[in-house]
Amino acid sequence: MSTSGWRWLLSPWTSWRAWRLARASQGNLSFDAAWRRARLEQHPDEMPYQQHGHLAAESEIDDPTARQQR
């Protein structure tokens, strides 16, 4: 199963919010980056997980704190 599939199964509310964010960005934000943003809005204590190899690609828009880590 893909990462996106696991996310929909294990955290449907976060996935739904991420889908809405990605759709509203009109292609500027991937589902994965939107999922991380939506997850961290509700669970800021999970920030260390984002800093372990889960940063957005250069072409993706992500939260500003992640960009400062580069």
Secondary structure in CASP SS format (residue, H / E / C, confidence):
PFRMAT SS
TARGET T0000
AUTHOR 0000-0000-0000
METHOD secondary structure of the structure
MODEL  1
M C 1.00
S C 1.00
T H 1.00
S H 1.00
G H 1.00
W H 1.00
R H 1.00
W H 1.00
L H 1.00
L H 1.00
S C 1.00
P H 1.00
W H 1.00
T H 1.00
S H 1.00
W H 1.00
R H 1.00
A H 1.00
W H 1.00
R H 1.00
L H 1.00
A H 1.00
R H 1.00
A H 1.00
S C 1.00
Q C 1.00
G C 1.00
N C 1.00
L C 1.00
S C 1.00
F H 1.00
D H 1.00
A H 1.00
A H 1.00
W H 1.00
R H 1.00
R H 1.00
A H 1.00
R H 1.00
L H 1.00
E H 1.00
Q H 1.00
H C 1.00
P H 1.00
D H 1.00
E H 1.00
M H 1.00
P H 1.00
Y H 1.00
Q H 1.00
Q C 1.00
H C 1.00
G C 1.00
H C 1.00
L C 1.00
A C 1.00
A C 1.00
E C 1.00
S C 1.00
E C 1.00
I C 1.00
D C 1.00
D C 1.00
P H 1.00
T H 1.00
A H 1.00
R H 1.00
Q H 1.00
Q C 1.00
R C 1.00
END
